[in-house]
């Protein structure tokens, strides 16, 4: 996404799809996995305002659950 931006494009990650169905559709080789899709193009309008961010301790787990040191 940073590389796309560096080339003057905008992008959106998408993981809300059927990974196995897409793998079959694109004939994904056995030794590959799909991590995420990234749509790349030119933004035609400003993105919607984002919601606020949660505090770090609410979203970061260090080492193991129940041992949040942040
Ligand atoms: C890891 C990740 C996965 C995402 N997956 C989806 C997705 O499956 N479908 C979707 O509509 N947006 C997904 N998004 C959000 C889009 O990238 C994009 O921000 C959003 O669709 C923009 O529309 P909005 O401003 O109306 O939210 C994902 C974002 C991230 C960071």
PDB file of the backbone (N, CA, C, O) and the ligand in Angstrom, with CONECT records:
HET    LIG  A 101      31
ATOM      1  N   UNK A   1       0.837  -1.192   0.000  1.00  0.00           N
ATOM      2  CA  UNK A   1       0.000   0.000   0.000  1.00  0.00           C
ATOM      3  C   UNK A   1       0.874   1.245   0.000  1.00  0.00           C
ATOM      4  O   UNK A   1       0.552   2.250  -0.634  1.00  0.00           O
ATOM      5  N   UNK A   2       1.992   1.157   0.728  1.00  0.00           N
ATOM      6  CA  UNK A   2       2.920   2.292   0.713  1.00  0.00           C
ATOM      7  C   UNK A   2       3.581   2.441  -0.653  1.00  0.00           C
ATOM      8  O   UNK A   2       3.814   3.549  -1.136  1.00  0.00           O
ATOM      9  N   UNK A   3       3.878   1.289  -1.261  1.00  0.00           N
ATOM     10  CA  UNK A   3       4.477   1.332  -2.599  1.00  0.00           C
ATOM     11  C   UNK A   3       3.499   1.947  -3.596  1.00  0.00           C
ATOM     12  O   UNK A   3       3.883   2.752  -4.446  1.00  0.00           O
ATOM     13  N   UNK A   4       2.212   1.549  -3.477  1.00  0.00           N
ATOM     14  CA  UNK A   4       1.193   2.120  -4.365  1.00  0.00           C
ATOM     15  C   UNK A   4       1.125   3.633  -4.171  1.00  0.00           C
ATOM     16  O   UNK A   4       1.086   4.401  -5.132  1.00  0.00           O
ATOM     17  N   UNK A   5       1.112   4.033  -2.909  1.00  0.00           N
ATOM     18  CA  UNK A   5       1.050   5.471  -2.614  1.00  0.00           C
ATOM     19  C   UNK A   5       2.253   6.180  -3.219  1.00  0.00           C
ATOM     20  O   UNK A   5       2.145   7.281  -3.759  1.00  0.00           O
ATOM     21  N   UNK A   6       3.413   5.515  -3.112  1.00  0.00           N
ATOM     22  CA  UNK A   6       4.626   6.089  -3.667  1.00  0.00           C
ATOM     23  C   UNK A   6       4.551   6.268  -5.176  1.00  0.00           C
ATOM     24  O   UNK A   6       5.225   7.125  -5.746  1.00  0.00           O
ATOM     25  N   UNK A   7       3.721   5.446  -5.817  1.00  0.00           N
ATOM     26  CA  UNK A   7       3.550   5.538  -7.271  1.00  0.00           C
ATOM     27  C   UNK A   7       2.359   6.418  -7.636  1.00  0.00           C
ATOM     28  O   UNK A   7       2.007   6.538  -8.810  1.00  0.00           O
ATOM     29  N   UNK A   8       1.738   7.035  -6.623  1.00  0.00           N
ATOM     30  CA  UNK A   8       0.631   7.956  -6.893  1.00  0.00           C
ATOM     31  C   UNK A   8      -0.737   7.311  -6.884  1.00  0.00           C
ATOM     32  O   UNK A   8      -1.695   7.904  -7.381  1.00  0.00           O
ATOM     33  N   UNK A   9      -0.860   6.083  -6.321  1.00  0.00           N
ATOM     34  CA  UNK A   9      -2.157   5.408  -6.269  1.00  0.00           C
ATOM     35  C   UNK A   9      -2.669   5.340  -4.838  1.00  0.00           C
ATOM     36  O   UNK A   9      -1.914   5.498  -3.878  1.00  0.00           O
ATOM     37  N   UNK A  10      -3.964   5.101  -4.720  1.00  0.00           N
ATOM     38  CA  UNK A  10      -4.603   4.891  -3.425  1.00  0.00           C
ATOM     39  C   UNK A  10      -4.950   3.416  -3.302  1.00  0.00           C
ATOM     40  O   UNK A  10      -4.963   2.697  -4.301  1.00  0.00           O
ATOM     41  N   UNK A  11      -5.232   2.957  -2.084  1.00  0.00           N
ATOM     42  CA  UNK A  11      -5.498   1.524  -1.916  1.00  0.00           C
ATOM     43  C   UNK A  11      -6.417   1.264  -0.730  1.00  0.00           C
ATOM     44  O   UNK A  11      -6.551   2.090   0.173  1.00  0.00           O
ATOM     45  N   UNK A  12      -7.045   0.089  -0.760  1.00  0.00           N
ATOM     46  CA  UNK A  12      -7.924  -0.372   0.320  1.00  0.00           C
ATOM     47  C   UNK A  12      -7.660  -1.857   0.566  1.00  0.00           C
ATOM     48  O   UNK A  12      -7.780  -2.656  -0.362  1.00  0.00           O
ATOM     49  N   UNK A  13      -7.303  -2.247   1.797  1.00  0.00           N
ATOM     50  CA  UNK A  13      -7.192  -3.683   2.079  1.00  0.00           C
ATOM     51  C   UNK A  13      -8.586  -4.287   2.259  1.00  0.00           C
ATOM     52  O   UNK A  13      -9.501  -3.628   2.753  1.00  0.00           O
ATOM     53  N   UNK A  14      -8.731  -5.537   1.855  1.00  0.00           N
ATOM     54  CA  UNK A  14     -10.014  -6.239   1.979  1.00  0.00           C
ATOM     55  C   UNK A  14      -9.742  -7.682   2.395  1.00  0.00           C
ATOM     56  O   UNK A  14      -8.978  -8.386   1.734  1.00  0.00           O
ATOM     57  N   UNK A  15     -10.366  -8.126   3.493  1.00  0.00           N
ATOM     58  CA  UNK A  15     -10.238  -9.544   3.848  1.00  0.00           C
ATOM     59  C   UNK A  15     -11.591 -10.217   4.042  1.00  0.00           C
ATOM     60  O   UNK A  15     -11.673 -11.346   4.525  1.00  0.00           O
ATOM     61  N   UNK A  16     -12.646  -9.512   3.660  1.00  0.00           N
ATOM     62  CA  UNK A  16     -13.991 -10.074   3.812  1.00  0.00           C
ATOM     63  C   UNK A  16     -14.416 -10.854   2.586  1.00  0.00           C
ATOM     64  O   UNK A  16     -15.362 -10.467   1.899  1.00  0.00           O
ATOM     65  N   UNK A  17     -13.721 -11.958   2.302  1.00  0.00           N
ATOM     66  CA  UNK A  17     -14.080 -12.790   1.153  1.00  0.00           C
ATOM     67  C   UNK A  17     -13.749 -14.239   1.477  1.00  0.00           C
ATOM     68  O   UNK A  17     -13.085 -14.537   2.470  1.00  0.00           O
ATOM     69  N   UNK A  18     -14.221 -15.122   0.627  1.00  0.00           N
ATOM     70  CA  UNK A  18     -13.990 -16.559   0.798  1.00  0.00           C
ATOM     71  C   UNK A  18     -12.611 -16.905   0.228  1.00  0.00           C
ATOM     72  O   UNK A  18     -12.441 -17.049  -0.983  1.00  0.00           O
ATOM     73  N   UNK A  19     -11.637 -17.033   1.122  1.00  0.00           N
ATOM     74  CA  UNK A  19     -10.255 -17.256   0.690  1.00  0.00           C
ATOM     75  C   UNK A  19     -10.133 -18.498  -0.197  1.00  0.00           C
ATOM     76  O   UNK A  19      -9.445 -18.475  -1.218  1.00  0.00           O
ATOM     77  N   UNK A  20     -10.802 -19.575   0.201  1.00  0.00           N
ATOM     78  CA  UNK A  20     -10.670 -20.834  -0.553  1.00  0.00           C
ATOM     79  C   UNK A  20     -11.293 -20.717  -1.934  1.00  0.00           C
ATOM     80  O   UNK A  20     -10.742 -21.223  -2.911  1.00  0.00           O
ATOM     81  N   UNK A  21     -12.434 -20.054  -2.020  1.00  0.00           N
ATOM     82  CA  UNK A  21     -13.094 -19.897  -3.319  1.00  0.00           C
ATOM     83  C   UNK A  21     -12.241 -19.044  -4.255  1.00  0.00           C
ATOM     84  O   UNK A  21     -12.137 -19.330  -5.448  1.00  0.00           O
ATOM     85  N   UNK A  22     -11.640 -18.006  -3.709  1.00  0.00           N
ATOM     86  CA  UNK A  22     -10.800 -17.143  -4.539  1.00  0.00           C
ATOM     87  C   UNK A  22      -9.538 -17.886  -4.968  1.00  0.00           C
ATOM     88  O   UNK A  22      -9.085 -17.751  -6.104  1.00  0.00           O
ATOM     89  N   UNK A  23      -8.973 -18.676  -4.044  1.00  0.00           N
ATOM     90  CA  UNK A  23      -7.780 -19.456  -4.384  1.00  0.00           C
ATOM     91  C   UNK A  23      -8.076 -20.375  -5.564  1.00  0.00           C
ATOM     92  O   UNK A  23      -7.252 -20.528  -6.465  1.00  0.00           O
ATOM     93  N   UNK A  24      -9.266 -20.988  -5.549  1.00  0.00           N
ATOM     94  CA  UNK A  24      -9.640 -21.871  -6.653  1.00  0.00           C
ATOM     95  C   UNK A  24      -9.831 -21.061  -7.935  1.00  0.00           C
ATOM     96  O   UNK A  24      -9.388 -21.465  -9.010  1.00  0.00           O
ATOM     97  N   UNK A  25     -10.492 -19.924  -7.804  1.00  0.00           N
ATOM     98  CA  UNK A  25     -10.779 -19.080  -8.967  1.00  0.00           C
ATOM     99  C   UNK A  25      -9.504 -18.635  -9.685  1.00  0.00           C
ATOM    100  O   UNK A  25      -9.444 -18.627 -10.914  1.00  0.00           O
ATOM    101  N   UNK A  26      -8.500 -18.270  -8.911  1.00  0.00           N
ATOM    102  CA  UNK A  26      -7.263 -17.764  -9.524  1.00  0.00           C
ATOM    103  C   UNK A  26      -6.212 -18.871  -9.702  1.00  0.00           C
ATOM    104  O   UNK A  26      -5.072 -18.607 -10.085  1.00  0.00           O
ATOM    105  N   UNK A  27      -6.622 -20.112  -9.416  1.00  0.00           N
ATOM    106  CA  UNK A  27      -5.712 -21.268  -9.536  1.00  0.00           C
ATOM    107  C   UNK A  27      -4.441 -21.041  -8.718  1.00  0.00           C
ATOM    108  O   UNK A  27      -3.323 -21.168  -9.219  1.00  0.00           O
ATOM    109  N   UNK A  28      -4.645 -20.704  -7.454  1.00  0.00           N
ATOM    110  CA  UNK A  28      -3.518 -20.428  -6.560  1.00  0.00           C
ATOM    111  C   UNK A  28      -2.635 -21.668  -6.406  1.00  0.00           C
ATOM    112  O   UNK A  28      -3.138 -22.731  -6.042  1.00  0.00           O
ATOM    113  N   UNK A  29      -1.345 -21.558  -6.672  1.00  0.00           N
ATOM    114  CA  UNK A  29      -0.455 -22.715  -6.497  1.00  0.00           C
ATOM    115  C   UNK A  29      -0.458 -23.201  -5.047  1.00  0.00           C
ATOM    116  O   UNK A  29      -0.703 -22.422  -4.127  1.00  0.00           O
ATOM    117  N   UNK A  30      -0.184 -24.498  -4.849  1.00  0.00           N
ATOM    118  CA  UNK A  30      -0.207 -25.129  -3.526  1.00  0.00           C
ATOM    119  C   UNK A  30       0.717 -24.435  -2.519  1.00  0.00           C
ATOM    120  O   UNK A  30       0.412 -24.360  -1.329  1.00  0.00           O
ATOM    121  N   UNK A  31       1.847 -23.930  -3.016  1.00  0.00           N
ATOM    122  CA  UNK A  31       2.826 -23.329  -2.104  1.00  0.00           C
ATOM    123  C   UNK A  31       2.615 -21.820  -1.921  1.00  0.00           C
ATOM    124  O   UNK A  31       3.539 -21.108  -1.529  1.00  0.00           O
ATOM    125  N   UNK A  32       1.410 -21.338  -2.203  1.00  0.00           N
ATOM    126  CA  UNK A  32       1.073 -19.926  -1.972  1.00  0.00           C
ATOM    127  C   UNK A  32      -0.125 -19.838  -1.035  1.00  0.00           C
ATOM    128  O   UNK A  32      -0.962 -20.740  -1.002  1.00  0.00           O
ATOM    129  N   UNK A  33      -0.205 -18.769  -0.286  1.00  0.00           N
ATOM    130  CA  UNK A  33      -1.403 -18.486   0.514  1.00  0.00           C
ATOM    131  C   UNK A  33      -1.824 -17.045   0.259  1.00  0.00           C
ATOM    132  O   UNK A  33      -0.998 -16.175  -0.017  1.00  0.00           O
ATOM    133  N   UNK A  34      -3.115 -16.818   0.359  1.00  0.00           N
ATOM    134  CA  UNK A  34      -3.618 -15.448   0.228  1.00  0.00           C
ATOM    135  C   UNK A  34      -3.614 -14.832   1.624  1.00  0.00           C
ATOM    136  O   UNK A  34      -4.200 -15.393   2.549  1.00  0.00           O
ATOM    137  N   UNK A  35      -2.966 -13.698   1.780  1.00  0.00           N
ATOM    138  CA  UNK A  35      -2.944 -13.013   3.071  1.00  0.00           C
ATOM    139  C   UNK A  35      -4.052 -11.973   3.123  1.00  0.00           C
ATOM    140  O   UNK A  35      -4.734 -11.837   4.138  1.00  0.00           O
ATOM    141  N   UNK A  36      -4.229 -11.256   2.055  1.00  0.00           N
ATOM    142  CA  UNK A  36      -5.214 -10.179   2.000  1.00  0.00           C
ATOM    143  C   UNK A  36      -5.305  -9.696   0.558  1.00  0.00           C
ATOM    144  O   UNK A  36      -4.371  -9.888  -0.220  1.00  0.00           O
ATOM    145  N   UNK A  37      -6.401  -9.085   0.206  1.00  0.00           N
ATOM    146  CA  UNK A  37      -6.505  -8.409  -1.092  1.00  0.00           C
ATOM    147  C   UNK A  37      -6.218  -6.933  -0.871  1.00  0.00           C
ATOM    148  O   UNK A  37      -6.507  -6.382   0.191  1.00  0.00           O
ATOM    149  N   UNK A  38      -5.654  -6.310  -1.876  1.00  0.00           N
ATOM    150  CA  UNK A  38      -5.497  -4.858  -1.828  1.00  0.00           C
ATOM    151  C   UNK A  38      -6.014  -4.296  -3.151  1.00  0.00           C
ATOM    152  O   UNK A  38      -5.440  -4.546  -4.211  1.00  0.00           O
ATOM    153  N   UNK A  39      -7.102  -3.538  -3.076  1.00  0.00           N
ATOM    154  CA  UNK A  39      -7.606  -2.838  -4.266  1.00  0.00           C
ATOM    155  C   UNK A  39      -6.761  -1.583  -4.449  1.00  0.00           C
ATOM    156  O   UNK A  39      -6.552  -0.821  -3.505  1.00  0.00           O
ATOM    157  N   UNK A  40      -6.284  -1.377  -5.658  1.00  0.00           N
ATOM    158  CA  UNK A  40      -5.416  -0.230  -5.937  1.00  0.00           C
ATOM    159  C   UNK A  40      -6.016   0.582  -7.076  1.00  0.00           C
ATOM    160  O   UNK A  40      -6.419   0.031  -8.101  1.00  0.00           O
ATOM    161  N   UNK A  41      -6.069   1.875  -6.888  1.00  0.00           N
ATOM    162  CA  UNK A  41      -6.626   2.731  -7.942  1.00  0.00           C
ATOM    163  C   UNK A  41      -6.442   4.190  -7.589  1.00  0.00           C
ATOM    164  O   UNK A  41      -5.586   4.564  -6.787  1.00  0.00           O
ATOM    165  N   UNK A  42      -7.276   4.999  -8.216  1.00  0.00           N
ATOM    166  CA  UNK A  42      -7.228   6.440  -7.964  1.00  0.00           C
ATOM    167  C   UNK A  42      -8.465   6.855  -7.183  1.00  0.00           C
ATOM    168  O   UNK A  42      -9.591   6.602  -7.614  1.00  0.00           O
ATOM    169  N   UNK A  43      -8.262   7.477  -6.060  1.00  0.00           N
ATOM    170  CA  UNK A  43      -9.361   7.957  -5.215  1.00  0.00           C
ATOM    171  C   UNK A  43     -10.178   9.018  -5.965  1.00  0.00           C
ATOM    172  O   UNK A  43      -9.614   9.966  -6.512  1.00  0.00           O
ATOM    173  N   UNK A  44     -11.521   8.854  -5.990  1.00  0.00           N
ATOM    174  CA  UNK A  44     -12.349   9.852  -6.674  1.00  0.00           C
ATOM    175  C   UNK A  44     -13.065  10.765  -5.686  1.00  0.00           C
ATOM    176  O   UNK A  44     -13.670  11.760  -6.086  1.00  0.00           O
ATOM    177  N   UNK A  45     -13.000  10.426  -4.379  1.00  0.00           N
ATOM    178  CA  UNK A  45     -13.544  11.323  -3.361  1.00  0.00           C
ATOM    179  C   UNK A  45     -12.789  11.080  -2.065  1.00  0.00           C
ATOM    180  O   UNK A  45     -12.152  10.040  -1.899  1.00  0.00           O
ATOM    181  N   UNK A  46     -12.857  12.011  -1.173  1.00  0.00           N
ATOM    182  CA  UNK A  46     -12.160  11.878   0.102  1.00  0.00           C
ATOM    183  C   UNK A  46     -12.766  10.723   0.903  1.00  0.00           C
ATOM    184  O   UNK A  46     -13.982  10.530   0.868  1.00  0.00           O
ATOM    185  N   UNK A  47     -11.937   9.943   1.629  1.00  0.00           N
ATOM    186  CA  UNK A  47     -12.487   8.860   2.457  1.00  0.00           C
ATOM    187  C   UNK A  47     -13.430   9.409   3.529  1.00  0.00           C
ATOM    188  O   UNK A  47     -13.304  10.557   3.955  1.00  0.00           O
ATOM    189  N   UNK A  48     -14.377   8.569   3.955  1.00  0.00           N
ATOM    190  CA  UNK A  48     -15.264   8.951   5.056  1.00  0.00           C
ATOM    191  C   UNK A  48     -14.410   9.177   6.298  1.00  0.00           C
ATOM    192  O   UNK A  48     -13.363   8.547   6.444  1.00  0.00           O
ATOM    193  N   UNK A  49     -14.840  10.069   7.198  1.00  0.00           N
ATOM    194  CA  UNK A  49     -14.091  10.259   8.438  1.00  0.00           C
ATOM    195  C   UNK A  49     -14.010   8.953   9.221  1.00  0.00           C
ATOM    196  O   UNK A  49     -14.986   8.205   9.277  1.00  0.00           O
ATOM    197  N   UNK A  50     -12.874   8.676   9.816  1.00  0.00           N
ATOM    198  CA  UNK A  50     -12.676   7.452  10.575  1.00  0.00           C
ATOM    199  C   UNK A  50     -13.158   7.622  12.006  1.00  0.00           C
ATOM    200  O   UNK A  50     -13.200   8.733  12.536  1.00  0.00           O
ATOM    201  N   UNK A  51     -13.517   6.512  12.618  1.00  0.00           N
ATOM    202  CA  UNK A  51     -13.866   6.550  14.029  1.00  0.00           C
ATOM    203  C   UNK A  51     -12.621   6.785  14.858  1.00  0.00           C
ATOM    204  O   UNK A  51     -11.510   6.715  14.333  1.00  0.00           O
ATOM    205  N   UNK A  52     -12.780   7.059  16.122  1.00  0.00           N
ATOM    206  CA  UNK A  52     -11.615   7.282  16.972  1.00  0.00           C
ATOM    207  C   UNK A  52     -10.821   6.012  17.195  1.00  0.00           C
ATOM    208  O   UNK A  52     -11.331   4.914  16.975  1.00  0.00           O
ATOM    209  N   UNK A  53      -9.589   6.150  17.626  1.00  0.00           N
ATOM    210  CA  UNK A  53      -8.751   4.986  17.911  1.00  0.00           C
ATOM    211  C   UNK A  53      -8.926   4.549  19.357  1.00  0.00           C
ATOM    212  O   UNK A  53      -9.101   5.384  20.245  1.00  0.00           O
ATOM    213  N   UNK A  54      -8.878   3.238  19.597  1.00  0.00           N
ATOM    214  CA  UNK A  54      -8.895   2.718  20.959  1.00  0.00           C
ATOM    215  C   UNK A  54      -7.521   2.929  21.578  1.00  0.00           C
ATOM    216  O   UNK A  54      -6.529   3.024  20.855  1.00  0.00           O
ATOM    217  N   UNK A  55      -7.447   3.005  22.887  1.00  0.00           N
ATOM    218  CA  UNK A  55      -6.155   3.109  23.562  1.00  0.00           C
ATOM    219  C   UNK A  55      -5.360   1.826  23.354  1.00  0.00           C
ATOM    220  O   UNK A  55      -5.937   0.746  23.223  1.00  0.00           O
ATOM    221  N   UNK A  56      -4.033   1.945  23.323  1.00  0.00           N
ATOM    222  CA  UNK A  56      -3.153   0.795  23.064  1.00  0.00           C
ATOM    223  C   UNK A  56      -3.469  -0.430  23.919  1.00  0.00           C
ATOM    224  O   UNK A  56      -3.541  -1.531  23.373  1.00  0.00           O
ATOM    225  N   UNK A  57      -3.663  -0.292  25.246  1.00  0.00           N
ATOM    226  CA  UNK A  57      -3.921  -1.499  26.058  1.00  0.00           C
ATOM    227  C   UNK A  57      -5.173  -2.259  25.636  1.00  0.00           C
ATOM    228  O   UNK A  57      -5.319  -3.441  25.951  1.00  0.00           O
ATOM    229  N   UNK A  58      -6.072  -1.590  24.928  1.00  0.00           N
ATOM    230  CA  UNK A  58      -7.292  -2.254  24.491  1.00  0.00           C
ATOM    231  C   UNK A  58      -7.084  -3.098  23.238  1.00  0.00           C
ATOM    232  O   UNK A  58      -7.905  -3.964  22.935  1.00  0.00           O
ATOM    233  N   UNK A  59      -6.000  -2.857  22.507  1.00  0.00           N
ATOM    234  CA  UNK A  59      -5.817  -3.562  21.242  1.00  0.00           C
ATOM    235  C   UNK A  59      -4.490  -4.309  21.127  1.00  0.00           C
ATOM    236  O   UNK A  59      -4.294  -5.064  20.176  1.00  0.00           O
ATOM    237  N   UNK A  60      -3.576  -4.112  22.079  1.00  0.00           N
ATOM    238  CA  UNK A  60      -2.269  -4.774  21.999  1.00  0.00           C
ATOM    239  C   UNK A  60      -2.123  -5.764  23.151  1.00  0.00           C
ATOM    240  O   UNK A  60      -2.244  -5.388  24.317  1.00  0.00           O
ATOM    241  N   UNK A  61      -1.862  -7.026  22.823  1.00  0.00           N
ATOM    242  CA  UNK A  61      -1.583  -8.056  23.830  1.00  0.00           C
ATOM    243  C   UNK A  61      -0.104  -8.397  23.717  1.00  0.00           C
ATOM    244  O   UNK A  61       0.357  -8.771  22.639  1.00  0.00           O
ATOM    245  N   UNK A  62       0.649  -8.276  24.803  1.00  0.00           N
ATOM    246  CA  UNK A  62       2.074  -8.587  24.762  1.00  0.00           C
ATOM    247  C   UNK A  62       2.333  -9.968  25.350  1.00  0.00           C
ATOM    248  O   UNK A  62       1.904 -10.276  26.462  1.00  0.00           O
ATOM    249  N   UNK A  63       3.027 -10.776  24.598  1.00  0.00           N
ATOM    250  CA  UNK A  63       3.484 -12.106  25.010  1.00  0.00           C
ATOM    251  C   UNK A  63       2.350 -13.104  25.236  1.00  0.00           C
ATOM    252  O   UNK A  63       2.304 -14.138  24.570  1.00  0.00           O
ATOM    253  N   UNK A  64       1.447 -12.819  26.149  1.00  0.00           N
ATOM    254  CA  UNK A  64       0.336 -13.738  26.362  1.00  0.00           C
ATOM    255  C   UNK A  64      -0.853 -12.993  26.944  1.00  0.00           C
ATOM    256  O   UNK A  64      -0.713 -11.923  27.536  1.00  0.00           O
ATOM    257  N   UNK A  65      -2.030 -13.588  26.761  1.00  0.00           N
ATOM    258  CA  UNK A  65      -3.238 -12.982  27.279  1.00  0.00           C
ATOM    259  C   UNK A  65      -3.211 -12.991  28.808  1.00  0.00           C
ATOM    260  O   UNK A  65      -2.676 -13.919  29.415  1.00  0.00           O
ATOM    261  N   UNK A  66      -3.778 -11.976  29.418  1.00  0.00           N
ATOM    262  CA  UNK A  66      -3.816 -11.888  30.862  1.00  0.00           C
ATOM    263  C   UNK A  66      -2.530 -11.324  31.444  1.00  0.00           C
ATOM    264  O   UNK A  66      -2.361 -11.277  32.663  1.00  0.00           O
ATOM    265  N   UNK A  67      -1.606 -10.888  30.555  1.00  0.00           N
ATOM    266  CA  UNK A  67      -0.329 -10.340  31.013  1.00  0.00           C
ATOM    267  C   UNK A  67      -0.046  -9.043  30.263  1.00  0.00           C
ATOM    268  O   UNK A  67       1.062  -8.814  29.777  1.00  0.00           O
ATOM    269  N   UNK A  68      -1.078  -8.199  30.180  1.00  0.00           N
ATOM    270  CA  UNK A  68      -0.951  -6.985  29.388  1.00  0.00           C
ATOM    271  C   UNK A  68      -0.146  -5.936  30.147  1.00  0.00           C
ATOM    272  O   UNK A  68      -0.624  -5.367  31.128  1.00  0.00           O
ATOM    273  N   UNK A  69       1.079  -5.684  29.689  1.00  0.00           N
ATOM    274  CA  UNK A  69       2.023  -4.817  30.413  1.00  0.00           C
ATOM    275  C   UNK A  69       1.997  -3.368  29.946  1.00  0.00           C
ATOM    276  O   UNK A  69       2.694  -2.530  30.519  1.00  0.00           O
ATOM    277  N   UNK A  70       1.202  -3.049  28.909  1.00  0.00           N
ATOM    278  CA  UNK A  70       1.229  -1.672  28.397  1.00  0.00           C
ATOM    279  C   UNK A  70       0.482  -0.735  29.315  1.00  0.00           C
ATOM    280  O   UNK A  70       0.402   0.463  29.043  1.00  0.00           O
TER     281      UNK A  70
HETATM  282  C1  LIG A 101      -7.204  -5.499   7.350  1.00  0.00           C
HETATM  283  C2  LIG A 101      -8.371  -4.784   6.718  1.00  0.00           C
HETATM  284  C3  LIG A 101      -9.356  -5.527   6.061  1.00  0.00           C
HETATM  285  C4  LIG A 101     -10.449  -4.887   5.474  1.00  0.00           C
HETATM  286  N1  LIG A 101     -11.401  -5.634   4.860  1.00  0.00           N
HETATM  287  C5  LIG A 101     -12.485  -5.027   4.324  1.00  0.00           C
HETATM  288  C6  LIG A 101     -13.518  -5.785   3.711  1.00  0.00           C
HETATM  289  O1  LIG A 101     -13.461  -7.007   3.650  1.00  0.00           O
HETATM  290  N2  LIG A 101     -14.575  -5.115   3.197  1.00  0.00           N
HETATM  291  C7  LIG A 101     -14.682  -3.748   3.251  1.00  0.00           C
HETATM  292  O2  LIG A 101     -15.671  -3.191   2.775  1.00  0.00           O
HETATM  293  N3  LIG A 101     -13.703  -3.002   3.815  1.00  0.00           N
HETATM  294  C8  LIG A 101     -12.624  -3.607   4.366  1.00  0.00           C
HETATM  295  N4  LIG A 101     -11.644  -2.861   4.957  1.00  0.00           N
HETATM  296  C9  LIG A 101     -11.789  -1.407   4.928  1.00  0.00           C
HETATM  297  C10 LIG A 101     -11.420  -0.910   3.552  1.00  0.00           C
HETATM  298  O3  LIG A 101     -10.022  -1.062   3.336  1.00  0.00           O
HETATM  299  C11 LIG A 101     -11.776   0.553   3.406  1.00  0.00           C
HETATM  300  O4  LIG A 101     -11.130   1.326   4.371  1.00  0.00           O
HETATM  301  C12 LIG A 101     -13.239   0.788   3.546  1.00  0.00           C
HETATM  302  O5  LIG A 101     -13.937  -0.109   2.735  1.00  0.00           O
HETATM  303  C13 LIG A 101     -13.541   2.222   3.134  1.00  0.00           C
HETATM  304  O6  LIG A 101     -14.926   2.438   3.249  1.00  0.00           O
HETATM  305  P1  LIG A 101     -15.525   3.259   4.504  1.00  0.00           P
HETATM  306  O7  LIG A 101     -14.788   4.546   4.562  1.00  0.00           O
HETATM  307  O8  LIG A 101     -16.978   3.430   4.128  1.00  0.00           O
HETATM  308  O9  LIG A 101     -15.323   2.403   5.709  1.00  0.00           O
HETATM  309  C14 LIG A 101     -10.553  -3.480   5.538  1.00  0.00           C
HETATM  310  C15 LIG A 101      -9.569  -2.746   6.176  1.00  0.00           C
HETATM  311  C16 LIG A 101      -8.499  -3.383   6.764  1.00  0.00           C
HETATM  312  C17 LIG A 101      -7.430  -2.564   7.473  1.00  0.00           C
CONECT  282  283
CONECT  283  282  284  311
CONECT  284  283  285
CONECT  285  284  286  309
CONECT  286  285  287
CONECT  287  286  288  294
CONECT  288  287  289  290
CONECT  289  288
CONECT  290  288  291
CONECT  291  290  292  293
CONECT  292  291
CONECT  293  291  294
CONECT  294  287  293  295
CONECT  295  294  296  309
CONECT  296  295  297
CONECT  297  296  298  299
CONECT  298  297
CONECT  299  297  300  301
CONECT  300  299
CONECT  301  299  302  303
CONECT  302  301
CONECT  303  301  304
CONECT  304  303  305
CONECT  305  304  306  307  308
CONECT  306  305
CONECT  307  305
CONECT  308  305
CONECT  309  285  295  310
CONECT  310  309  311
CONECT  311  283  310  312
CONECT  312  311
END
